[in-house]
């Protein structure tokens, strides 16, 4: 981890990133910078957002929960654990233990961590989860549908000529399957893997390596993610960021304020194309 961010902050951001409410956003518009707060005129309870430093050269997308809807797995978790809310517990553990294997230099692929924390949950709750059950969950992760707002907004951005890539904790094979199965592969120039640095986001090495790979300065990259911890890491690495406030997610209070923030991907396409 970078010296400016404690491991405790990262674990805390991963585990509580969905506990807050949405905040306003800033945008680059018509060659200048303007504040945009769609549908929130007159609201004073939200903190001011940052503004884009300049129009980004590359749009870098997280995948799970940002583009793809994890809620499609909820029925499987309801079947296994008797409560669909177990999905949220599992995914939070997956994020937490991806950080654990990173800070202990014990990297293994995201799918293996996903299986391990599923076994951990089953043991904790005294539930029998078979190898077939585990495989169904992992296969379900590879077949998630896009959120309703995603396809149209990616199409708008792609048609406008933006360079777009993904940066996700999933393995190269997994994200390839996810994008193909969801019909989103056509919108991206490439998918950048964390396997090159053998560390998971939000480790700063991931963002620095991605910037070097793309051949761009950090401030010319815009991360789009539905995770406060991902935005935190990218901004501490010098990137700009857009936080999609899906399911009540909002900026982590100890993080720099993201340049854009809104409930879905339209906040990015409107800012880039407005």
C-alpha positions as a printed Julia matrix, in Angstrom:
274×3 Matrix{Float64}:
   0.0     0.0     0.0
   1.11    3.6    -0.51
   2.43    5.38    2.51
  -0.33    8.0     2.48
  -3.17    5.47    3.02
  -3.35    3.15    5.99
  -4.4    -0.48    5.6
  -7.11    0.18    8.18
  -8.58    2.93    5.98
  -8.72    0.58    2.98
 -10.41   -2.24    4.9
 -12.84    0.25    6.43
 -13.64    1.73    3.03
 -14.3    -1.73    1.58
 -16.57   -2.81    4.39
 -18.67    0.34    4.83
 -18.62    1.83    1.34
 -22.37    1.34    0.86
 -23.49    2.94    4.11
 -23.86    6.56    3.02
 -26.17    8.68    0.85
 -25.48   10.29   -2.52
 -23.7    13.62   -2.92
 -23.58   16.14   -5.79
 -21.13   16.18   -8.64
 -18.93   18.42  -10.71
 -18.42   18.2   -14.47
 -16.32   19.36  -17.41
 -18.7    21.04  -19.81
 -18.23   22.95  -23.08
 -14.49   23.26  -22.54
 -14.86   24.64  -19.02
 -15.79   23.41  -15.56
 -19.29   23.57  -14.11
 -21.12   22.11  -11.13
 -24.02   19.82  -11.94
 -26.51   18.5    -9.42
 -29.31   16.87  -11.45
 -32.63   16.89   -9.63
 -31.11   18.34   -6.47
 -31.61   22.09   -6.79
 -31.85   23.83   -3.44
 -30.51   20.88   -1.45
 -27.93   22.12    1.06
 -27.28   18.93    3.01
 -24.78   17.48    0.47
 -21.13   18.47    0.5
 -19.72   20.28   -2.58
 -18.1    18.03   -5.19
 -14.71   18.53   -6.77
 -14.44   19.54  -10.43
 -12.68   17.81  -13.28
  -9.13   19.04  -13.69
  -9.51   18.62  -17.44
 -11.38   16.42  -19.86
  -9.98   12.88  -19.44
  -8.26   11.09  -22.31
  -9.24    7.6   -21.12
 -12.36    6.42  -19.31
 -11.47    3.49  -17.05
 -14.39    1.38  -15.82
 -14.71   -0.94  -12.89
 -16.95   -3.91  -13.77
 -18.65   -5.67  -10.83
 -21.52   -3.55   -9.46
 -20.42   -0.61  -11.63
 -21.4    -2.05  -15.02
 -22.86   -5.41  -14.0
 -25.69   -6.0   -11.55
 -24.6    -8.26   -8.71
 -28.21   -8.54   -7.54
 -28.72  -11.28  -10.13
 -26.94  -13.58   -7.65
 -29.32  -12.8    -4.79
 -31.68  -15.76   -5.41
 -28.74  -18.16   -5.18
 -27.74  -16.76   -1.8
 -31.33  -16.88   -0.61
 -31.4   -20.57   -1.55
 -28.09  -21.36    0.14
 -28.4   -19.24    3.28
 -32.13  -18.61    3.6
 -31.72  -14.86    3.13
 -30.75  -12.93    0.02
 -28.89  -10.41    2.19
 -26.15  -13.03    2.47
 -25.03  -11.82   -0.95
 -23.98   -8.48    0.53
 -22.1   -10.18    3.36
 -20.28  -12.44    0.89
 -19.26   -9.6    -1.41
 -18.03   -7.46    1.49
 -15.95  -10.42    2.71
 -14.64  -10.88   -0.82
 -13.46   -7.28   -0.89
 -12.01   -7.51    2.61
 -10.03  -10.67    1.94
  -8.8    -9.48   -1.44
  -7.15   -6.72    0.6
  -5.85   -9.25    3.11
  -4.12  -11.34    0.43
  -2.72   -8.13   -1.06
  -1.19   -6.68    2.1
   0.22  -10.09    3.09
   1.76  -10.64   -0.38
  -0.37  -13.77   -0.79
  -2.0   -13.0    -4.13
  -4.37  -15.5    -5.66
  -7.0   -14.82   -8.31
 -10.3   -13.14   -7.43
 -12.34  -16.25   -8.19
 -10.33  -18.28   -5.69
 -10.85  -15.64   -3.03
 -14.56  -15.65   -3.86
 -14.76  -19.42   -3.32
 -12.75  -19.2    -0.1
 -14.97  -16.57    1.51
 -18.08  -18.5     0.44
 -16.68  -21.54    2.32
 -15.86  -19.25    5.24
 -19.43  -17.97    5.39
 -20.85  -21.49    5.14
 -18.66  -22.68    8.03
 -19.58  -19.67   10.15
 -23.3   -20.17    9.59
 -23.26  -23.96    9.77
 -24.57  -24.28    6.22
 -23.61  -27.03    3.8
 -22.4   -25.45    0.56
 -21.3   -28.07   -1.95
 -18.65  -27.76   -4.65
 -21.5   -27.56   -7.17
 -23.05  -24.71   -5.21
 -19.74  -22.85   -5.26
 -19.44  -23.35   -9.0
 -22.96  -22.02   -9.56
 -22.09  -18.84   -7.68
 -18.84  -18.34   -9.61
 -20.53  -19.07  -12.94
 -23.27  -16.65  -11.94
 -20.61  -14.0   -11.34
 -19.44  -14.53  -14.93
 -22.97  -14.12  -16.3
 -24.19  -10.97  -14.58
 -26.47   -8.67  -16.61
 -25.63   -5.0   -17.1
 -27.47   -2.39  -15.07
 -30.33   -0.85  -17.11
 -28.47    2.44  -17.64
 -25.2     0.91  -18.83
 -25.54   -0.17  -22.45
 -27.04    3.05  -23.79
 -24.53    5.28  -22.0
 -21.55    3.17  -23.07
 -22.84    3.38  -26.62
 -23.07    7.18  -26.37
 -19.5     7.45  -25.09
 -18.12    4.99  -27.63
 -19.87    6.76  -30.5
 -18.31   10.02  -29.33
 -14.87    8.44  -29.74
 -13.75    8.08  -26.15
 -11.0     5.58  -25.41
 -12.55    3.18  -22.9
 -11.01    0.31  -20.94
 -11.88   -1.77  -17.89
  -9.82   -2.19  -14.74
 -11.21   -4.82  -12.41
 -10.08   -7.24   -9.74
 -11.4   -10.12  -11.84
  -8.9   -12.3   -13.72
  -8.4   -11.68  -17.47
 -10.39  -14.8   -18.36
 -13.19  -13.86  -15.97
 -13.63  -10.29  -17.18
 -13.5   -11.44  -20.78
 -16.36  -13.84  -20.06
 -18.27  -11.18  -18.13
 -18.08   -8.61  -20.92
 -18.94  -11.12  -23.62
 -21.86  -12.62  -21.69
 -23.26   -9.18  -20.89
 -22.9    -7.89  -24.45
 -20.56   -5.1   -23.37
 -17.26   -6.27  -24.88
 -17.76   -4.2   -28.05
 -17.5    -0.93  -26.13
 -13.99   -1.42  -24.7
 -10.56   -1.19  -26.27
  -9.06   -3.54  -23.69
  -9.35   -4.94  -20.17
  -6.43   -4.31  -17.84
  -5.68   -7.05  -15.33
  -4.43   -6.72  -11.76
  -2.48   -9.93  -12.35
   0.43   -7.97  -13.82
   1.15   -6.51  -10.36
  -0.41   -9.39   -8.37
  -2.21   -6.97   -6.11
  -5.89   -6.04   -5.9
  -7.45   -2.62   -6.05
  -7.26   -0.26   -4.23
  -3.51   -0.9    -3.9
  -1.83    2.11   -5.5
   0.42   -0.1    -7.63
  -2.63   -1.19   -9.62
  -3.51    2.35  -10.7
   0.1     3.38  -11.3
   0.74    0.3   -13.43
  -2.46    0.89  -15.41
  -1.51    4.51  -16.08
   1.93    3.43  -17.31
   0.36    0.74  -19.5
  -2.03    3.27  -21.04
   0.78    5.75  -21.58
  -1.11    8.58  -19.93
  -0.59   10.92  -17.01
  -2.74    9.97  -13.98
  -4.81   13.16  -14.16
  -5.79   12.28  -17.75
  -7.55    9.12  -16.54
 -11.07    9.01  -15.14
 -12.01    5.99  -13.06
 -15.72    5.18  -13.09
 -16.71    2.94  -10.18
 -19.6     2.17   -7.84
 -17.18    1.61   -4.94
 -15.96    4.35   -2.61
 -12.77    2.36   -1.88
 -11.93    2.14   -5.62
 -12.42    5.89   -6.05
 -10.26    6.47   -2.95
  -7.39    4.42   -4.37
  -7.53    5.94   -7.84
  -7.61    9.51   -6.55
  -4.7     8.9    -4.17
  -2.79    7.68   -7.23
  -3.52   11.01   -8.93
  -6.45    9.96  -11.11
  -9.74   11.74  -11.51
 -12.81    9.73  -10.52
 -16.56    9.36  -10.93
 -18.5     7.6    -8.18
 -21.76    5.94   -9.23
 -23.93    6.09   -6.15
 -25.77    2.84   -6.78
 -27.63    1.41   -3.77
 -26.84    4.42   -1.6
 -23.06    4.4    -2.07
 -21.36    7.76   -1.51
 -17.78    9.04   -1.12
 -15.8     7.74    1.84
 -15.46   10.81    4.1
 -11.67   10.45    4.49
 -11.16   10.19    0.72
 -10.59   13.05   -1.71
 -13.92   14.18   -3.16
 -14.59   12.57   -6.57
 -14.96   14.86   -9.55
 -18.29   13.31  -10.56
 -20.96   11.63   -8.5
 -24.42   10.46   -9.45
 -26.83    7.53   -9.32
 -25.92    5.93  -12.64
 -23.69    6.08  -15.71
 -25.63    8.94  -17.27
 -23.74   11.3   -14.95
 -20.54   10.41  -16.85
 -21.95   10.5   -20.36
 -23.77   13.78  -19.69
 -20.62   15.37  -18.3
 -18.43   14.13  -21.15
 -20.89   14.92  -23.94
 -22.78   17.91  -22.56
